[in-house]
Structure formats: structure tokens, C-alpha cells
Amino acid sequence: MADDGGCVEPDYRFTLANERTFLAWQRTALGLLAAAVAVIQFVPELGVPGARHALGLLLGILATLTAGMGLLRWRQVDRAMRDGRPLPRHPTPAYLAVGLILIGVMAIGLVIVKLVSA
């Protein structure tokens, strides 16, 4: 049924599914933020000076971007459902995957440097 703005109220199951997806993005962001704090506070100094802080900073930036993109994606999907348009395709999952791959490669590289220099 349409409201005054010409928008259609979507089936509540789709609305709740969109909300669950949003919350999953927020949980991911929170996990990344916790990892950033843990790296800076609990990881011993690595073989490259300042690397621990750089790794924590990258995790914090990725956490912030993930939270923001989750919100943007939730709004885009909600608007598309209400307007009866196809759901938008968004490269956000790929950005998150590439960011995590880069951080993982950096972390592995720093561990190798630490082992070789020990």
C-alpha cells in the first residue's frame, strides 16, 4: 500500500532482512575497531618501527568506512524497496575484502620481518 509520498511500504520481512544486514555491517565494523585497539595496545613492537600503530590505524580507518558504508547501503536498499526499484548493486563487500587482504598481507609481512630479524 502506498503512503502520501507515493512510496510503497515493503513487506516487513524484507525490511527486517535489510536491518539484519545493516547490523552485520556494524558488527564487522565493531570487530575491526576492537582489532585496531588490540593491535595498538597488546601487540608487542614489530620489526619495523611504527608498524604496529600503522596497522592499528589502517584497521581503524577500515572500521570507520565499514560502518559508514553499512549505513549508506541500508538507506539505499530501503529507498529502493519503498520506491519499487531494483536493489542497488554496490562494490562495498569487495572494498572490505580488499582492505582485509591488504591488512592481512601487511601483518604477515611484519611477522616475517620480526622472525628474520630475531
C-alpha positions in Angstrom: 0.0 0.0 0.0 1.3 3.5 -0.9 1.7 6.3 1.6 1.3 10.0 0.8 4.7 10.2 -0.9 3.9 7.5 -3.5 6.2 5.1 -1.7 5.2 1.5 -1.1 5.6 0.0 2.4 7.7 -3.1 1.8 6.9 -6.5 3.2 8.2 -6.4 6.8 10.4 -9.4 6.2 12.4 -7.5 3.6 12.7 -4.5 5.9 13.9 -6.7 8.8 16.3 -8.6 6.5 17.7 -5.2 5.4 18.1 -4.2 9.1 19.9 -7.5 9.9 22.3 -6.9 7.0 22.9 -3.4 8.4 23.6 -4.8 11.8 26.0 -7.3 10.3 28.0 -4.4 8.8 28.0 -2.7 12.1 29.2 -5.8 13.9 32.0 -6.1 11.4 33.0 -2.5 11.9 33.0 -3.0 15.7 35.2 -6.1 15.3 37.6 -4.2 13.2 37.7 -1.3 15.7 38.3 -3.8 18.5 41.2 -5.3 16.4 42.7 -1.8 15.9 42.7 -1.2 19.7 44.1 -4.6 20.4 46.9 -4.2 17.9 48.0 -0.9 19.3 47.6 -1.9 23.0 48.6 -5.5 23.2 50.8 -6.5 20.2 54.5 -6.1 21.0 56.6 -3.8 18.9 57.1 -5.3 15.4 60.3 -5.4 13.4 59.5 -2.1 11.7 59.3 1.0 13.9 55.8 2.4 13.9 54.3 -0.6 12.1 52.1 -1.6 15.0 50.5 1.9 15.0 50.2 1.9 11.2 48.4 -1.4 11.3 46.1 -0.2 14.0 45.4 3.0 12.1 44.5 1.1 9.0 42.2 -1.2 10.9 40.5 1.9 12.5 40.1 3.5 9.1 38.6 0.3 7.7 36.2 0.1 10.7 35.0 3.6 10.2 34.5 3.2 6.4 32.7 -0.1 7.0 30.3 1.5 9.5 29.6 4.4 7.1 29.1 2.2 4.1 26.8 -0.1 6.0 24.6 2.9 6.8 24.7 4.1 3.2 23.8 0.7 1.9 20.9 0.3 4.4 19.5 3.6 3.3 19.9 2.8 -0.5 18.2 -0.6 -0.1 15.4 0.8 2.0 14.7 3.6 -0.5 14.8 1.2 -3.5 12.3 -1.2 -1.8 10.0 1.7 -0.9 10.2 3.1 -4.5 9.7 -0.3 -6.1 13.1 -0.1 -7.8 15.7 -2.9 -8.2 18.1 -3.2 -5.3 21.3 -1.2 -5.9 24.4 -3.1 -6.6 27.3 -1.8 -4.5 31.0 -2.7 -4.5 31.3 -2.3 -0.7 31.9 -6.0 0.0 34.7 -6.0 -2.5 36.3 -2.9 -0.8 36.1 -4.6 2.6 37.6 -7.8 1.2 40.5 -5.9 -0.5 41.1 -3.9 2.7 41.2 -7.0 4.8 43.5 -8.7 2.3 46.0 -5.8 2.4 46.0 -5.6 6.2 46.5 -9.4 6.4 49.4 -9.3 3.9 50.9 -6.4 5.9 50.5 -8.3 9.2 52.1 -11.5 7.7 54.9 -9.4 6.2 55.6 -7.8 9.6 55.7 -11.1 11.4 58.1 -12.5 8.8 60.4 -9.4 9.2 60.2 -9.9 13.0 61.2 -13.6 12.7 64.0 -12.9 10.3 65.5 -10.1 12.4 65.3 -12.1 15.6 
